[in-house]
Amino acid sequence: MFTISKENFDIFNNQKEKQIEFGKKYQRRAKRIELEDRVVIYIKDISKWIMTATVSSKVKNIIKSNWKDESMDYKYKVDLNINRKLNEDSGIDASFIAPSLEYLKRWLPEHWKLGFSDSMHILSARDFNLIESEINRIN
């Protein structure tokens, strides 16, 4: 799962080639990304899952980032093929599903947002399938 800001999601939407960027801090996790991996995109500013996608490239180094975030040093990117995309109004409100995710079981249910503060998360198949099924149900 990739967690991004609304501002960066807007940049992502306007790109011809759909690419997700992430920082140097995520180098180890980035090495685990493989072609055809499935991902879900979470927009942290509105606490909604908005799309599922499939990774369509190996991790690449970035020379100049397109994204806005002074606190993050974006170093890597992957290309994505969008599978399902919801508009912001119909996005999946994470407050209903997040507390039941395996990924967040160590967080108190009322503090689940803290578990999504990083930009990249490795979800279990169960968690991913639950989120994806909700996105598919709406779309």
C-alpha positions as CSV (number, residue, x, y, z in Angstrom):
1,M,0.0,0.0,0.0
2,F,1.2,3.5,-0.8
3,T,0.1,6.4,1.4
4,I,0.3,9.8,-0.4
5,S,-0.9,13.3,0.2
6,K,-3.9,14.8,-1.7
7,E,-1.4,17.2,-3.4
8,N,0.8,14.4,-4.6
9,F,-2.3,12.4,-5.7
10,D,-3.3,15.3,-7.9
11,I,0.1,15.4,-9.4
12,F,-0.1,11.6,-9.9
13,N,-3.5,12.0,-11.7
14,N,-2.1,14.6,-14.1
15,Q,0.9,12.5,-15.1
16,K,0.8,10.8,-18.4
17,E,2.8,7.9,-17.0
18,K,1.4,6.9,-13.6
19,Q,4.3,6.7,-11.2
20,I,4.5,6.5,-7.4
21,E,7.5,8.0,-5.8
22,F,9.0,7.2,-2.4
23,G,12.0,8.2,-0.4
24,K,15.4,6.9,0.4
25,K,14.1,5.6,3.8
26,Y,12.1,3.0,1.9
27,Q,15.0,1.5,0.0
28,R,14.7,-2.0,1.6
29,R,11.0,-2.2,1.0
30,A,11.5,-0.9,-2.5
31,K,13.8,-3.9,-3.3
32,R,10.9,-6.2,-2.5
33,I,8.6,-4.6,-5.1
34,E,8.3,-6.9,-8.2
35,L,6.6,-6.6,-11.5
36,E,2.9,-7.5,-11.3
37,D,2.7,-6.8,-7.6
38,R,-0.7,-5.4,-6.7
39,V,-1.0,-2.2,-4.7
40,V,-3.7,0.0,-3.2
41,I,-3.4,3.8,-2.9
42,Y,-4.5,5.6,0.3
43,I,-4.8,9.3,0.4
44,K,-3.9,10.4,3.9
45,D,-5.5,13.9,3.9
46,I,-8.9,12.5,3.3
47,S,-8.4,9.0,4.9
48,K,-9.7,7.1,1.9
49,W,-8.5,4.3,-0.3
50,I,-9.0,5.5,-3.9
51,M,-7.5,2.9,-6.3
52,T,-5.9,-0.4,-6.9
53,A,-3.1,-0.8,-9.4
54,T,-0.5,-3.2,-10.7
55,V,3.3,-2.5,-10.7
56,S,4.4,-2.3,-14.3
57,S,8.2,-1.5,-13.9
58,K,11.1,-2.3,-11.7
59,V,12.0,0.3,-9.1
60,K,13.8,3.2,-10.8
61,N,16.0,5.9,-9.4
62,I,14.7,9.5,-9.6
63,I,16.8,12.4,-10.8
64,K,14.2,15.0,-10.1
65,S,11.0,14.4,-8.3
66,N,7.6,15.7,-9.5
67,W,6.1,15.4,-6.0
68,K,5.7,18.1,-3.4
69,D,7.0,17.4,0.1
70,E,9.8,19.3,1.7
71,S,10.3,16.7,4.4
72,M,10.7,13.7,2.0
73,D,13.7,13.1,-0.2
74,Y,12.2,11.2,-3.1
75,K,14.7,8.8,-4.6
76,Y,12.7,6.0,-6.2
77,K,9.7,5.4,-8.3
78,V,7.7,2.6,-9.9
79,D,5.3,2.7,-12.8
80,L,1.7,1.6,-12.2
81,N,-1.2,0.4,-14.3
82,I,-4.4,1.4,-12.7
83,N,-6.9,-1.4,-12.2
84,R,-9.8,0.4,-10.4
85,K,-10.0,4.0,-9.6
86,L,-12.7,5.8,-7.5
87,N,-13.3,9.5,-7.4
88,E,-12.6,11.1,-4.0
89,D,-16.3,11.3,-3.0
90,S,-16.8,7.6,-3.5
91,G,-13.4,6.5,-2.1
92,I,-13.4,3.9,0.7
93,D,-13.5,5.7,4.1
94,A,-10.7,4.0,6.0
95,S,-12.3,4.7,9.4
96,F,-14.8,1.9,8.8
97,I,-12.3,-0.8,7.7
98,A,-8.8,0.1,9.0
99,P,-9.4,-0.9,12.6
100,S,-10.1,-4.5,11.5
101,L,-6.9,-4.8,9.4
102,E,-4.2,-7.3,10.5
103,Y,-1.7,-4.6,9.6
104,L,-3.0,-2.3,12.3
105,K,-3.6,-4.9,15.1
106,R,-0.8,-3.4,17.3
107,W,-2.5,0.0,17.2
108,L,-5.4,1.0,19.4
109,P,-8.4,1.2,17.2
110,E,-8.9,4.9,17.8
111,H,-5.2,5.5,16.8
112,W,-5.2,3.5,13.5
113,K,-4.1,6.5,11.5
114,L,-0.7,6.4,13.1
115,G,-0.1,3.0,11.4
116,F,-0.5,4.7,8.0
117,S,1.9,7.6,8.6
118,D,4.7,6.0,6.5
119,S,4.5,6.2,2.7
120,M,4.9,2.5,2.0
121,H,3.3,-0.5,3.7
122,I,3.4,-4.2,3.1
123,L,-0.1,-5.6,3.7
124,S,-1.2,-9.1,4.1
125,A,-3.1,-10.7,1.3
126,R,-6.2,-10.7,3.6
127,D,-5.9,-7.0,4.2
128,F,-5.3,-6.2,0.5
129,N,-8.2,-8.4,-0.6
130,L,-10.6,-6.8,1.9
131,I,-9.7,-3.2,0.6
132,E,-9.8,-4.3,-3.0
133,S,-13.2,-6.0,-2.6
134,E,-14.6,-2.8,-1.2
135,I,-13.2,-0.7,-4.1
136,N,-14.6,-3.2,-6.6
137,R,-18.0,-3.2,-4.9
138,I,-18.3,0.5,-5.5
139,N,-16.7,0.8,-8.9
